[in-house]
Amino acid sequence: MNRAEKTAAIQELSETMGKAPYAFLIDYTGITVPAVTDLRRQIRGTKSEYLVVKNTLALRAIKGKPLEALAEHFTGHDGRRLQPDRRGRAGEGDPHVRKTNPHVKVKAALLDGKAVPASSLEALATMPSRPELIAKLLGLMLSPVRRLVTVLSAPHRNVAATIAAVAKQKEQTA
């Protein structure tokens, strides 16, 4: 690759990597070709992009971009999954990472412009979905109201139960 080709490649990478608010650095050492093909297919299914680029070129391309926060993780064999933003500037989709092969290891990620270490990604991956979190929140918000209704209806229920018990007792004595 001559200097002009490298400059063009860096410019193209800079444009591609600069648009992505979500990016995952994946160490693909030891993964088979069919597994890489399957990984690429899954990533394409989320309307994302999977790039394998020399680290030196990638480091030059991310200068001044949010992805530069992950520069220390650009070592060894890396694949980059770039997730376009939600407004459609570079596509659509959600920033989900699925572990489909034991050899694929996520080294770090960029989520909404912030660097996230691999240790924190496990917590994000096991987090409940948005609809589940909303349902839990609504349940918590309705709980005090439900308790208030129960407490307020208790005296009426007690009076009704007492009247029913007295009526039953009078029937038995009569």
N, C-alpha and C positions, 0 to 999 in steps of 0.2 A: 504494500500500500504506500503510494508516494504521498508527499506533503499535501498536495492539493486534494487528494482523495480523503486524507485524514481530516483536513479542515472542513470539507463538505460533510463528512460523517459526523464530526463534532457538532456542526451547526444543526444538522437534522436531529441528532440526539438531544441537543439542547432545547429545541422546539418541542419535541415529543415529551421529554422528561419535565420540562418546565410547566406544562399544562396539567400534570397529574397531581391532584390533592392527596391521593392515596397511592402508596408504592410499597411493595414488599420485596425485600432482598432475600432470595432463596438460594441456599447452598444445595446444589444438585449432584454433589459427588457421589458416585456409586449407583446412580439411577440408570436404568436400562433405556434404550431407545424407544421401545413401545410405551414405557411409562412416561417418558418425556412427551411423546406424541399425545398420550391421554391427558397429561397435565395441560398441554397447550390447548387441547380441545375444550377442557373444562374452563380454562381461563377465558378463552374466546366466548364461551357460553355466558359469561358474566359481562360481556362487552368490554373486556379489558384487553391489555396487550402484554405479551411475554417477550422480553428481550434478553438475549445473551450477547454481551458486549465486553470487550477488553476493559479491564478496570482503569487503565490509564486514560483511555478515551472517555469513559463514563465520568471519571473524576474531572476531566477538563470540561465536559458538557454540563455538569451540574454547578459549576462555579456561579455563585450569585443566585442560585435557585433554592427553593425550600428543601429540595432533596439533598442539598449540601450538608444538612444536619446528620445524614447517615454516612458521610464520607469515611469515617473510621471503620465501618463495616465492609467496605469495598475491598475485600481480600479473598484470595482463593478463587474457587469456581462459583460465580454468582449468576443467577438469573434474576431478572427484575420484572415483577408484575406491576404494571402501571394501571391504576384504576382512574378512568376519566371522571371529571366532576359531574355532579347531578344536574347541572343546568344544560347539559348537552353540548358544551363547548368542544369536548373531545369524545363524547359518547355518554352512556348511562350505566347505572348498575350500583350494587352495594359492595362495600369493602369486606367481603367474607373470605376467609382463608380456610380451606378444607385440607386436612392431612389425608392424602390418598395413598402415599407411598412412604414406608418407613425411612427411606434414604433422603427424602426431601425434608429439609430443615429450614425454617424461616429464621433468618439471622436478626432482622430488625425491620421496622416498618415506619412509614410516614403516614399519619392519619390526620387529616384536616390541617396539614402543614406542620404538625408536631412529630418529632422523632419519638418512637415507642420501642423500647428494648424487647427482645424476644420473650423474656420472662413475663412481661405484662400482657403479651398477646394471648397466652393461655387463658388468663382471666377474661379477656374480651371475647374469646371464642366460646367460652362456656356460659357467657351471660345470656339471660333469657331474651327472646325476641321482643321487639317493640310492642306488638299487641299484647304479649304476656305481661310486660311491665305496666302497660296502661290498665289492664284488667286488675292487677294487684293494687295499683294506686286507687282505682275506683272502689275496690273492696275496702281499702283502708279508710277512704273518705266516707263511705256509707256506714261503716261500723258504728260510729258515735250516734248517728241518726237512728239506726236500728235499735241500739241500746236504749236511747231516750224513749222511743215508742213503746218498748217492752216495759220500762219502768212506769211510764204514764198509764199504760193499760193494766198494770198489776192491781191497783185498788178496785177497779171495776170488775176484774176477773175474780178477785177475792170475794167481793160482795155477792156476785152471781153464784159462786161456788158455795158460799155460806147459805144463801137462800135455797139453793137446790138441796143442800144437806138437811136443812131444817124441814123442807117439804118432804123429803124422803123419810125422815125420822117420824114426822106426823102421820104419814101413810102407814108406816109399820106399826105405830101404836094404835091406830084406829082400826 
